[in-house]
Amino acid sequence: MLMIKAQNTLNRLQTERDGYGNQIDPTTRPDNLKDSTNTEIQSLPPKLYMWHLSETLGNRTIMLPDTAYHHFQNTNLVEGITGHYNYLGNLGSPRLSRIFFERTDEGASIFMKSYSSFFLNPSEVNFTNSNVPFSNLTYYKGGSKIDGEERFKSYFSVNANKRLAFGFNIDYLYGRGIYSYQSTAHFNAGLFASYIGDHYQLQGIINNFSLKMNENGGITDDRYITSPENLAEGKKEYEASGIPTKMSEATNYNNDFYVYLTHRYKIGFKRKTKIAKPQNPSKKESEETQHPDPEKESNNRPLKRLSSNMEHVSGAPKEEINDTHPQLLATESESKDSTITEEFVPVTSFIHTVKLESSRHRFSAQSEDITMYDTSYFKKGLSRDSTTSFSIKNIFGIALLEGFNKYAKAGLTAYVSHKYSRYNLMKDSTSTNMQQYSEQEVFLGGELAKREGKILHYNINGEVGLLDKALGQFRLQGNFDMNFHLWKDTIKFIGRGFISNTLPSFYIRHYHSNHFYWDNDNMSKEIRTHVEGEISIERWGTNLRAGVENIKNYTYFNQEALPTQSSDNIQIISATLAQNFRIGIFHLDNEITWQKTSNKTVIPLPQLSLYHNFYLQTKLAKKVLSVQLGADVRYFSKYYAPAYTPAIQQFHLQSTDDQVEIGGYPIVNVYANLHLKRTRFFVMMYHVNQGMGTRNYFLVPHYPINPRLLKIGVSWNFFD
């Protein structure tokens, strides 16, 4: 009987596999995995890291897994974590940043760009490599079943072996809408995969986005919010659902599908190197790895990212991670013993990146007030606007890699890109009869980058157009960072800058619809020059960022919601100071942004934007439950904020006969954040000060934000 038990145990050990699927040799099996008939087998401590990609060349940027609970209560707010965005009030609605330097024209089309709280470009997709399956489930809810909002997000990643990983993400958002006819329903499903080998690397993404938004055009009279007692009914307060709106049967639909693939093949040589033999992690270290301390991870600061060209190892660059993010790897104690092994040293990479994208935009209005629009090109009182686009972009590059010998202090890459785009616009009153446009762009580019080391890193990237619509366009951008120690402080200085001469995007130059119709082939190239510096002192909790930008031929939507250009030189100056304080368990985080524009009419901006967060942070239940209790406030000075037109789904300058100042009103939220092992949870009372003061709670003219609302959220990580 004893012999049978022993044989069964040996057979089980011989067929067991580690976290990457490799068979475990029972003679070399770690002590913490040894089994007996009376002992339960411990699971492997999880090892994982995540990264983002640069869309052009597919360079990887290592990042921390999202496990910090600081600011978790703000992660689903359309106005952003620190309240930088104007939006229409409902979850999932279009938004525009009040901080000018945060606005970007890269990536999505003009219809998807305003959905940046939901839409993900390839550079924003999370890739994961782990020795155990990793998944995350996140759920947000606010308000009631009748007019509330919900969002469910799931993420899953698993490794087939050390090199090959794949996964999926699902994001479903449903905002019923506190005010009439403003519901949103968005759905995203995506797949991703990666293979990180010594010679060959591949990373691919398939994403499909479907967005539906009902449009109400804003409320008919702002006094329903600001001074309801002055209206005919004489009420002191109106129910949000009973306030009349300008539109009732209008809907915008956006669909975007893209396939993105970047892969490279490396050639090089092998050399011998000495490495230390790792010892088995202790039980305490394993537990800390599986359940990391959120306070140690975040330290109440934004998550840092670590850049690397990733060419020297098959996984994440362990030396750089240990220097900057030791929690990304399971804790290991190295013995004095060492062994000699061979490592592959890449010298040259051959790079290919391809992106295929197909999109469709539709605007439908079953009935319209004919006085709302000056012109109807196809039909009065009814709109059936539609446009589709398709593009395929290929990039071919060759890179001489950094660090293959002592003289290779930086990496050098040359590449050429070709993009073919096809657009279909309405030609007459039937959307089935379409007018087709096609464009091609060919750019020649290069990059000089130093990503290794601890003190200095830099990246310079430039490209110039050669053929068709790209002819005459160019872009040159660069950034660097320096890290040095001063006494007991770590100081980081960052510099950024770019100069560009680019043609406005296709839909700025051409668009056909029932009420808006333009063909602007004579538009000039927009010239931008930007310089910015940032200094961060980690121990003081201080971050100061300042910059200036000059723009000629600035492209914008005017008072009639039509695209136009300003021939003047416009300057924007901006500075942001973030300063955090702590006394015992009490914390006060502060962010102040000042900006100035030389042309308030063309680029209206608030001079002052503030965010303050006061909270108590401690641990309970034998220090396994982390708790934050606090309140935050966001405020910006008054200005003539851009208005919004549903028929083109764009923000534009306010009409000359309807000028309204937005701002001067604080928005206060009270919250409780909790973190227990792998679970984060929050309860928040949003807009707790509703009904107090001026009641001018608009972020877009005639679009009030939601009144006081209870919100909850939970996020759960799984490592099995």
C-alpha positions in Angstrom: 0.0 0.0 0.0 2.8 2.4 0.9 4.6 1.6 -2.3 1.4 2.4 -4.4 1.1 5.8 -2.6 4.7 6.6 -3.2 4.4 5.7 -6.9 1.3 7.8 -7.4 3.0 10.8 -5.8 6.0 10.4 -8.1 3.8 10.1 -11.2 2.0 13.3 -10.2 5.2 15.2 -9.7 6.5 14.0 -13.1 3.5 15.4 -14.9 3.2 18.7 -13.0 4.1 21.9 -14.9 5.2 25.3 -13.9 3.4 28.7 -14.5 4.6 28.7 -18.1 3.5 25.2 -18.9 7.0 23.6 -18.6 7.2 20.2 -17.0 8.6 20.2 -13.4 11.6 18.0 -12.7 10.8 16.4 -9.3 14.6 16.2 -8.5 14.9 20.0 -8.8 11.4 21.0 -7.5 11.5 24.1 -5.2 10.9 23.3 -1.5 7.7 25.4 -1.4 6.1 23.2 -4.0 7.0 19.8 -2.5 4.1 17.6 -1.8 3.2 14.9 0.6 0.0 12.9 1.2 -0.8 15.4 4.1 0.3 18.7 2.6 -1.5 21.0 0.2 0.5 22.2 -2.8 1.2 26.0 -2.9 0.5 27.9 -6.1 3.3 29.7 -7.9 3.8 33.4 -6.9 2.6 35.5 -9.9 5.2 37.3 -12.0 3.8 39.8 -14.5 4.5 43.0 -16.3 2.6 45.2 -18.7 3.5 47.5 -21.6 2.2 49.9 -24.2 3.4 50.3 -27.8 4.4 53.3 -29.8 2.1 53.0 -32.8 4.6 53.9 -35.5 7.5 51.6 -34.8 6.1 49.3 -32.1 8.6 50.2 -29.4 7.6 49.0 -25.9 7.1 51.1 -22.7 6.9 49.0 -19.5 4.2 50.1 -17.1 2.9 49.1 -13.7 -0.2 46.9 -13.4 -3.2 48.9 -12.4 -3.5 47.9 -8.8 -3.3 51.3 -7.0 -6.5 52.4 -5.3 -5.6 56.1 -5.1 -8.0 58.1 -7.4 -9.9 54.9 -8.1 -13.1 56.7 -7.5 -12.4 59.1 -10.4 -11.4 56.5 -13.0 -14.8 56.4 -14.6 -15.5 60.2 -14.6 -15.8 61.6 -18.1 -14.2 64.9 -16.9 -11.0 62.9 -16.1 -9.3 62.0 -12.9 -8.5 65.6 -12.0 -11.4 67.2 -14.0 -9.7 68.6 -17.1 -12.5 67.9 -19.6 -15.7 69.6 -20.6 -18.4 67.1 -21.5 -22.2 66.9 -22.1 -23.1 65.6 -18.6 -23.8 61.9 -19.2 -21.5 59.0 -19.0 -19.9 58.2 -22.4 -20.6 61.5 -24.0 -18.1 63.6 -26.1 -15.5 65.6 -24.3 -12.9 68.3 -24.9 -10.0 69.2 -22.6 -9.8 72.7 -21.1 -6.0 72.3 -20.9 -4.9 73.2 -24.4 -1.6 71.2 -24.3 -3.6 68.0 -23.7 -5.5 68.2 -27.0 -4.2 66.1 -29.8 -5.1 65.6 -33.4 -3.3 62.2 -33.7 -5.1 58.8 -33.8 -8.8 58.7 -34.2 -11.0 60.5 -36.8 -12.8 63.7 -35.8 -15.9 61.7 -34.9 -14.1 59.3 -32.5 -11.6 61.8 -31.1 -14.1 63.3 -28.7 -14.8 59.8 -27.2 -11.3 59.5 -25.7 -12.8 58.3 -22.4 -13.9 55.1 -24.2 -12.0 54.7 -27.5 -8.5 53.2 -27.4 -5.8 53.7 -30.0 -3.3 50.9 -30.4 -0.8 52.9 -28.3 -3.3 52.7 -25.3 -3.9 48.9 -25.3 -2.4 47.0 -22.4 -0.2 44.0 -23.2 0.6 41.5 -20.4 3.2 38.8 -19.9 2.7 36.6 -16.8 3.5 33.1 -15.5 -0.1 32.6 -14.4 -3.4 33.7 -16.1 -4.2 37.3 -15.2 -7.7 38.8 -15.3 -9.5 41.8 -14.0 -13.2 42.5 -13.6 -14.4 46.1 -13.0 -17.9 47.4 -12.5 -19.2 50.9 -12.0 -22.7 52.0 -11.2 -24.4 55.3 -10.5 -28.0 56.4 -9.9 -31.1 54.3 -10.3 -32.3 51.7 -12.8 -34.5 54.3 -14.5 -31.9 57.1 -15.2 -28.6 55.8 -13.9 -25.4 54.6 -15.5 -23.4 51.4 -15.6 -20.1 50.2 -17.0 -18.6 46.7 -17.0 -15.0 46.0 -18.0 -13.2 42.7 -18.2 -9.6 42.0 -19.1 -7.9 38.6 -19.5 -4.4 37.5 -20.4 -2.6 34.2 -20.4 0.8 32.9 -21.5 1.2 29.7 -23.5 4.9 29.8 -22.6 7.4 32.4 -21.6 7.3 34.1 -25.0 3.7 33.7 -26.3 0.8 35.5 -24.6 -2.7 36.4 -25.7 -5.9 37.8 -24.2 -9.0 39.9 -24.7 -10.8 42.9 -23.3 -14.5 43.8 -23.1 -15.9 47.2 -22.3 -19.7 47.9 -22.1 -21.1 51.2 -21.1 -24.7 52.2 -20.7 -25.8 55.7 -19.6 -29.5 56.0 -19.4 -29.3 59.8 -18.8 -30.6 62.0 -16.0 -31.9 64.5 -18.6 -34.2 63.5 -21.5 -33.0 62.0 -24.8 -29.3 61.8 -23.9 -28.7 58.0 -23.3 -25.5 56.4 -24.4 -24.7 52.7 -25.2 -21.1 51.8 -26.1 -19.5 48.4 -26.6 -15.9 47.4 -27.3 -14.5 43.9 -27.8 -10.8 43.4 -28.5 -8.2 40.7 -28.9 -4.5 41.0 -28.4 -1.5 38.7 -28.7 2.3 39.0 -28.3 5.4 36.8 -29.0 8.6 38.1 -27.5 11.5 36.0 -28.6 15.2 36.6 -28.9 15.2 36.9 -32.7 11.5 37.5 -33.5 8.9 39.7 -31.8 5.2 40.2 -32.7 2.4 42.1 -31.2 -1.1 42.3 -32.6 -4.5 43.9 -31.8 -8.0 43.5 -33.1 -10.5 46.0 -31.8 -14.1 46.8 -32.6 -16.0 49.8 -31.2 -19.7 50.4 -31.5 -21.0 53.7 -30.0 -24.5 55.0 -29.9 -25.6 58.3 -28.4 -29.0 60.0 -28.4 -28.8 63.7 -28.8 -31.0 66.3 -27.1 -29.2 69.5 -28.2 -29.1 70.8 -24.7 -31.9 72.3 -22.6 -34.1 75.0 -24.0 -33.5 77.5 -21.1 -30.5 77.6 -18.7 -32.8 79.1 -16.0 -34.3 75.7 -15.4 -30.9 75.1 -13.6 -29.6 78.6 -12.6 -32.9 80.2 -11.4 -36.0 78.0 -11.8 -38.0 80.3 -9.6 -38.0 82.9 -12.4 -39.8 80.7 -14.9 -43.5 80.8 -15.5 -44.3 77.8 -13.3 -42.5 79.5 -10.3 -41.0 76.2 -9.0 -37.9 76.3 -6.8 -36.5 73.2 -8.5 -37.3 71.1 -11.6 -36.9 67.4 -12.0 -34.0 66.8 -14.4 -36.1 64.4 -16.6 -38.8 67.1 -16.9 -36.7 69.9 -18.2 -37.4 70.4 -21.9 -34.7 69.9 -24.5 -34.1 71.2 -28.0 -34.1 67.8 -29.7 -35.9 64.5 -29.0 -35.4 62.0 -31.9 -31.8 62.4 -32.9 -29.0 59.8 -32.6 -25.3 59.6 -33.5 -23.8 56.2 -34.4 -20.1 55.5 -34.7 -18.4 52.2 -35.6 -14.7 51.7 -35.8 -12.8 48.5 -36.5 -9.1 48.2 -36.7 -6.4 45.5 -37.0 -2.9 46.5 -35.9 0.2 44.4 -36.2 3.9 45.2 -35.5 6.6 42.7 -35.8 10.4 42.7 -36.1 13.3 40.3 -36.8 16.6 40.8 -35.1 20.1 39.6 -36.0 23.1 39.7 -33.7 25.5 37.5 -31.9 25.8 35.4 -28.7 28.2 36.2 -25.8 28.9 34.5 -22.5 27.8 36.2 -19.3 27.8 35.4 -15.6 24.5 35.4 -13.7 23.7 34.7 -10.1 21.6 31.7 -9.1 18.3 32.7 -7.6 17.1 31.2 -4.3 13.6 30.2 -3.5 11.3 33.0 -2.4 10.2 32.9 1.2 6.6 32.5 2.2 6.3 36.1 3.3 7.8 37.3 0.0 5.4 35.2 -2.0 2.5 36.6 -0.2 3.7 40.2 -0.7 4.0 39.5 -4.4 0.5 38.1 -4.7 -1.0 40.9 -2.6 1.2 43.9 -3.0 0.7 46.9 -0.7 -1.1 49.6 -2.7 0.4 52.3 -0.6 3.9 51.1 -1.5 2.9 50.8 -5.2 1.4 54.2 -5.7 2.8 56.3 -2.9 0.0 58.6 -4.0 1.8 59.5 -7.2 0.8 58.8 -10.8 2.1 55.5 -12.2 5.5 55.8 -13.8 6.5 54.2 -17.0 9.8 52.8 -18.0 11.0 53.0 -21.5 13.2 50.4 -23.1 13.9 49.1 -26.6 13.4 45.6 -25.3 15.9 44.2 -27.7 18.3 42.4 -25.2 16.1 39.9 -23.5 13.1 37.8 -24.3 10.9 39.3 -21.6 11.0 42.6 -19.7 14.4 44.1 -19.1 14.9 42.8 -15.5 17.8 45.1 -14.6 15.8 48.2 -15.4 12.7 46.9 -13.6 14.7 46.1 -10.5 16.0 49.6 -10.5 12.7 51.3 -11.1 9.8 49.0 -10.4 11.0 46.0 -8.2 7.3 45.1 -7.5 6.9 44.0 -11.1 8.8 40.8 -10.4 8.4 38.2 -7.7 10.9 38.8 -5.0 14.2 36.9 -5.4 17.2 36.6 -3.1 20.4 35.8 -5.0 23.1 33.5 -3.6 26.8 34.1 -4.0 26.9 31.2 -6.4 26.9 32.1 -10.1 26.9 30.3 -13.4 28.1 31.0 -16.9 25.4 31.2 -19.7 25.0 32.6 -23.2 22.9 35.5 -24.0 21.7 36.8 -27.4 22.9 40.4 -28.2 20.9 41.9 -31.1 22.6 44.4 -33.4 20.0 45.1 -36.1 16.2 44.9 -36.3 14.0 44.8 -39.4 10.6 46.3 -38.5 7.2 46.1 -40.2 4.0 47.7 -38.8 0.6 47.6 -40.5 -2.7 49.0 -39.5 -6.0 48.4 -41.3 -9.0 50.5 -40.2 -12.6 50.8 -41.2 -15.1 53.3 -39.8 -18.6 54.5 -40.2 -20.4 57.6 -38.9 -24.2 58.1 -39.1 -26.5 60.9 -37.8 -30.2 60.3 -37.8 -32.9 62.8 -36.8 -36.5 61.6 -37.2 -38.0 65.0 -36.8 -36.3 68.4 -36.7 -37.3 72.0 -36.0 -36.6 73.6 -39.4 -35.7 76.9 -37.6 -32.6 75.2 -36.0 -30.6 75.2 -39.2 -30.1 77.9 -41.9 -29.6 75.3 -44.7 -30.9 71.9 -45.6 -29.0 70.5 -48.6 -31.0 67.2 -48.9 -34.3 67.3 -47.0 -36.0 69.6 -44.5 -37.2 68.3 -41.1 -35.4 65.0 -41.5 -31.7 63.9 -41.6 -30.0 60.7 -42.7 -26.3 61.6 -42.7 -23.7 58.9 -43.4 -20.1 58.6 -44.2 -17.6 55.7 -44.3 -13.8 55.4 -44.5 -11.2 52.8 -45.0 -7.4 53.0 -44.6 -4.4 50.8 -44.6 -0.9 51.9 -43.5 2.3 50.1 -43.8 5.6 51.0 -42.2 9.0 49.4 -43.0 12.1 50.2 -40.9 15.6 49.1 -40.1 17.2 49.8 -36.8 20.8 49.8 -35.5 20.3 48.9 -31.9 21.6 50.6 -28.8 24.0 48.8 -26.4 25.4 46.0 -28.6 28.9 47.3 -27.8 30.3 50.1 -25.6 30.3 52.6 -28.5 26.6 52.1 -29.4 25.3 54.7 -26.9 22.0 55.2 -28.8 19.8 53.4 -31.3 19.2 54.7 -34.8 16.2 53.8 -36.9 15.2 54.7 -40.5 11.7 54.0 -41.9 9.3 54.7 -44.7 5.5 54.7 -44.4 2.7 54.5 -46.9 -1.0 55.1 -46.2 -3.9 54.6 -48.5 -7.2 56.1 -47.5 -10.7 55.9 -49.1 -13.7 58.0 -48.0 -17.4 57.9 -49.1 -19.5 61.0 -48.7 -23.1 61.7 -49.5 -23.7 62.8 -53.0 -27.5 63.5 -53.1 -30.6 62.9 -51.0 -30.2 59.1 -50.9 -27.3 58.0 -48.7 -26.8 54.9 -51.0 -25.5 57.2 -53.7 -22.0 58.1 -52.4 -19.1 60.2 -53.7 -15.7 58.5 -53.3 -12.4 60.2 -52.4 -9.1 58.5 -52.2 -5.7 59.8 -50.9 -2.2 58.4 -50.4 0.6 59.5 -48.2 4.3 58.5 -48.2 6.6 59.7 -45.5 10.3 59.1 -44.9 11.3 59.1 -41.2 14.0 58.4 -38.7 14.5 58.1 -35.0 17.5 58.5 -32.7 16.9 57.2 -29.2 18.8 56.4 -26.0 16.5 54.4 -23.7 19.1 52.5 -21.5 20.9 53.7 -18.4 19.7 55.5 -15.3 20.7 59.2 -15.8 19.9 60.4 -19.3 17.3 59.2 -21.9 16.3 60.9 -25.1 14.3 60.3 -28.3 14.2 62.4 -31.5 11.8 61.4 -34.2 11.2 63.1 -37.5 9.5 62.5 -40.8 9.0 64.3 -44.1 6.3 63.8 -46.7 7.3 62.7 -50.2 4.2 62.0 -52.3 0.6 63.0 -52.9 -1.1 64.6 -49.8 2.0 64.1 -47.7 4.1 66.3 -50.0 5.4 69.3 -48.1 4.4 68.0 -44.7 6.9 67.4 -42.0 7.0 66.6 -38.3 10.0 66.8 -35.9 9.6 66.0 -32.2 11.9 65.2 -29.4 12.1 64.6 -25.6 14.6 63.8 -23.0 14.7 63.1 -19.3 17.5 63.4 -16.7 17.5 61.7 -13.3 19.9 62.7 -10.6 20.2 62.6 -6.8 20.4 65.8 -4.7 21.1 65.0 -1.0 18.2 62.5 -0.2 16.0 63.5 -3.1 15.5 62.1 -6.5 15.1 64.9 -9.1 13.8 64.3 -12.6 13.9 66.9 -15.4 12.0 66.4 -18.6 12.1 68.4 -21.8 9.7 68.1 -24.7 9.3 69.9 -28.0 8.0 69.6 -31.6 7.7 71.5 -34.8 5.2 70.4 -37.5 3.8 71.5 -40.8 0.7 69.4 -41.5 -2.4 69.4 -43.6 -5.8 69.3 -41.8 -7.4 65.9 -41.7 -9.8 64.8 -44.5 -13.0 65.4 -42.7 -11.9 69.0 -41.9 -11.4 69.5 -45.6 -14.4 67.5 -46.9 -17.8 66.6 -45.4 -21.3 66.3 -46.9 -24.4 66.1 -44.8 -27.9 67.5 -44.7 -27.1 70.7 -42.8 -23.3 71.0 -43.1 -21.6 70.7 -46.4 -18.0 71.8 -47.2 -15.1 71.1 -49.6 -12.0 73.0 -48.6 -9.3 72.0 -51.0 -7.5 75.3 -50.5 -6.7 74.9 -46.8 -3.2 75.8 -45.8 -0.9 73.6 -43.7 -1.0 74.2 -40.0 2.4 75.2 -38.5 3.0 74.5 -34.9 6.1 75.0 -32.6 6.0 73.7 -29.1 8.5 73.8 -26.2 7.9 72.4 -22.7 9.8 71.6 -19.6 9.0 69.6 -16.4 10.7 69.1 -13.1 9.7 66.5 -10.5 11.0 66.2 -6.9 9.8 62.8 -5.7 10.3 63.2 -1.9 8.6 66.6 -1.8 5.7 65.5 -3.9 6.4 68.3 -6.3 5.8 68.5 -10.1 6.1 71.7 -12.1 5.4 71.8 -15.9 5.5 74.8 -18.1 5.5 75.3 -21.9 4.7 77.6 -24.8 3.3 77.0 -28.3 3.0 79.1 -31.4 0.4 78.2 -34.1 0.0 79.7 -37.6 -3.1 78.7 -39.7 -4.8 77.3 -36.7 -7.8 75.1 -37.8 -11.0 75.3 -35.8 -14.8 75.2 -36.1 -16.2 78.7 -36.1 -19.4 80.3 -34.8 -21.4 78.6 -37.6 -19.8 75.2 -36.8 -17.8 75.3 -40.0 -14.1 74.5 -40.3 -11.9 77.5 -40.9 -8.4 78.8 -40.4 -6.8 81.8 -38.7 -3.9 83.3 -40.5 -2.6 85.0 -37.4 0.2 83.7 -35.2 -1.4 82.5 -31.9 0.6 81.9 -28.8 -0.5 79.8 -25.8 1.4 79.8 -22.5 0.7 77.2 -19.8 2.1 76.2 -16.4 0.9 73.4 -14.1 2.1 72.9 -10.5 1.2 69.7 -8.6 2.1 69.8 -4.9 1.1 67.1 -2.4 1.3 67.5 1.4 1.1 64.9 4.2 0.9 65.1 7.9 0.5 61.7 9.5 -2.6 60.1 8.0 -3.9 63.3 6.5 -3.1 64.1 2.9 -3.8 67.1 0.6 -3.1 66.8 -3.1 -3.2 70.0 -5.2 -3.0 70.8 -8.9 -3.0 74.3 -10.3 -3.0 75.1 -14.0 -2.6 78.6 -15.5 -2.8 79.2 -19.2 -3.0 82.3 -21.4 -4.0 82.6 -25.1 -3.2 85.5 -27.3 -6.5 85.2 -29.2 -9.4 84.5 -26.9 -11.9 84.5 -29.7 -10.3 81.7 -31.7 -8.9 79.7 -28.8 -11.0 80.4 -25.7 -9.4 79.0 -22.5 -9.9 79.4 -18.8 -7.0 81.1 -17.2 -7.1 79.1 -14.0 -8.0 75.4 -13.4 -7.8 73.9 -9.9 -8.0 70.4 -8.4 -7.7 69.7 -4.6 -8.1 66.4 -2.8 -8.2 66.2 1.0 -8.3 62.7 2.5 -7.5 60.5 5.4 -5.5 57.4 4.6 -4.9 54.5 7.0 -5.0 50.7 7.5 -7.5 48.7 9.4 -8.2 45.0 10.3 -4.6 44.1 11.2 -3.3 46.4 8.4 -4.8 44.3 5.6 -7.6 46.8 4.7 -6.4 50.1 3.2 -8.9 53.0 3.6 -9.2 56.5 2.1 -11.9 58.9 3.3 -12.0 62.3 1.6 -13.4 64.9 -0.6 -12.1 66.5 -3.8 -13.1 69.7 -5.6 -12.5 70.9 -9.2 -12.9 74.5 -10.3 -12.0 76.7 -13.3 -12.4 80.4 -14.0 -15.2 81.7 -16.2 -14.7 81.7 -20.0 -16.7 81.4 -23.2 -16.4 77.6 -23.5 -16.9 75.9 -26.9 -20.4 74.9 -27.8 -21.5 71.5 -29.2 -23.5 70.7 -32.4 -24.9 67.2 -32.6 -25.3 67.1 -36.4 -21.5 67.1 -36.9 -20.6 65.9 -33.4 -18.1 68.7 -32.9 -17.2 71.4 -30.4 -17.1 74.9 -31.9 -17.1 78.6 -31.0 -20.3 79.8 -29.5 -22.7 81.6 -31.8 -22.4 85.4 -31.8 -26.1 85.7 -30.8 -25.8 83.2 -27.9 -22.8 83.9 -25.8 -22.7 82.2 -22.4 -19.9 82.1 -19.8 -19.1 78.7 -18.3 -17.1 78.2 -15.1 -16.8 79.9 -11.7 -18.6 76.9 -10.1 -16.9 74.3 -7.8 -17.8 70.6 -8.3 -17.4 68.7 -5.0 -17.3 64.9 -4.5 -17.2 63.0 -1.2 -15.8 59.4 -1.3 -14.5 56.4 0.5 -11.9 54.1 -1.1 -11.1 50.7 0.2 -8.4 48.1 -0.9 -8.4 44.5 0.4 -5.8 42.2 -1.1 -6.8 42.0 -4.8 -10.0 44.0 -4.5 -10.6 47.7 -4.8 -14.0 49.3 -3.9 -15.3 52.9 -3.7 -18.5 54.7 -2.7 -18.8 58.3 -3.9 -21.4 61.1 -3.7 -20.9 63.0 -6.9 -21.7 66.7 -7.1 -22.6 66.8 -3.4 -22.8 70.6 -3.5 -25.6 70.6 -6.1 -28.2 73.4 -5.4 -25.7 75.6 -3.5 -24.3 78.9 -4.7 -24.8 80.1 -8.2 -26.1 76.7 -9.5 -24.2 77.3 -12.7 -23.2 73.7 -13.2 -22.5 73.6 -16.9 -19.4 72.4 -18.6 -20.7 72.9 -22.1 -23.2 75.7 -23.0 -26.8 74.5 -22.3 -25.6 71.1 -21.2 -25.9 70.8 -17.4 -23.9 68.1 -15.7 -25.7 65.5 -13.6 -27.1 66.6 -10.2 -26.2 64.9 -6.9 -25.6 61.2 -7.6 -24.4 58.2 -5.6 -21.8 56.2 -7.5 -20.0 52.9 -6.6 -17.3 50.8 -8.2 -15.4 47.6 -7.6 -12.3 46.1 -9.3 -11.0 42.6 -8.7 -7.7 41.1 -9.9 -7.4 37.3 -10.4 -4.0 35.5 -10.6 -5.1 32.0 -11.5 
